[in-house]
Amino acid sequence: MTQELKATAAETEVTLDTLDRFPSRIGRVFLVGDTEVAVFRTSDDEVYAVENRNPHPKGGPLAEAIVSGRYIYDPLYDWKIDLKTGLVQEPDQGQVRTFRIEVTNNQVILFTK
């Protein structure tokens, strides 16, 4: 399910939801401006956000990826992607766009550029 959030060019942060609304190891999709963002909460309660588009040449969504530690495994091509850096791990290569996330007063806040 995609949740559309309005953001103007002048905005630098978008409050997504409360932390308890992010299940552990499950991706959620938000539409921020024209960009789909997949947000993941890891088993150790870290929260990461990446563009919901696989860097594989054929593309595909990342929100349904399998989460293990701070990595996700793409369900279509089994690419391992670091949620912190967005880097695809060897032997594959590529990078997905990442977004800075903060949790303040139980609110998950995404920062855009």
N, C-alpha and C positions, 0 to 999 in steps of 0.2 A: 504494500500500500504506500503510495507516494503522498506526502503531505506538502502542500504548496505554501511557502512562506514568502511574503513580499519583502524585498530589499531594494533600496534605491542605490544609485551609484555612490552617494555620499556616505552610506552606512558602512561601518567597519565590523560590526558585530550583530549577530542574530541569535536570540534566545530560542532554542529548539524545543525543549521540554524539560521536565524534572528528571533527575537521574534514575529514579525508581521506574520510569516508563521505558527504560532501555534494558531489555533482558540481556543477561550475560551470554556472550558468544552468538548473538543474533544481530544481523544488520537491519537497520531502518533507513528508509530513503526519504530525503527531504528535497524539495525543489526550492533552491535559493536563487532568485533571479531566473536566469535561463539554464542554470547548472543543476543537475541531479547530484546530490551528495549522499554517499552511503556512510552511516555512522555506526560504529561498532563499540560495544562495551566488552572488555576482555574479562576472563575469570578472576583476575586480580583487580577489577574495578577501574582500570584505565579506560579512557574513552578516546577514540581516534576517528577521524573523518577523512575520506578520500572521495575523489570524483567517482561516480558510479559508472565508470566505463573502463573496461579492461584495455590495457595498452597492447594486447595481442592484435595483429593486423586485421583479424576478423571482428574485433571488438567484443561486446557483450557486457552484461551487467555484473557488478561485483557484490551487490548487497546480499546475494544468496551464498556467498563464499563460506567455507568452513574456517572457523577461527581457532587458532592454536597459539597460545601465548600472544605475542604481538604481531603475528603473521596471519595472513589469510591465504587459503588455497582456493583458487578460482574453480568453480564447478564445471566449466566448459573445457578448459585446457590444462587444468591442474597446475597452473603457475603459482609459485609461492611468492607472495608480495609482502614486504615489510610495511606495516601500517604506519610506523613512525616516519620513514623516509620516502615511502612510495616506490622504492626500488624493487624490481623483479629480481629474484634470486637465481643464481647460476644453476643449470646451464642456459636458462632462458635469459632474455634481457629486455629492458624497457623500464618505464617509470610511469606511475600514475600520480596525478596531482593530489597533494595533501592539503589539509586545512588545519589551522591551529584550533584547538578546542580547550576550553577551561570549564571547570565545574566550580561554580560560586553559589553559595547558599542553596545547594541542591539543584541549581539550574545549569543545564548544559548549554554553553554558549559557543557558537561557531564564529570565527573571525574570517572575514573575506578581505580581499585586496582590492 
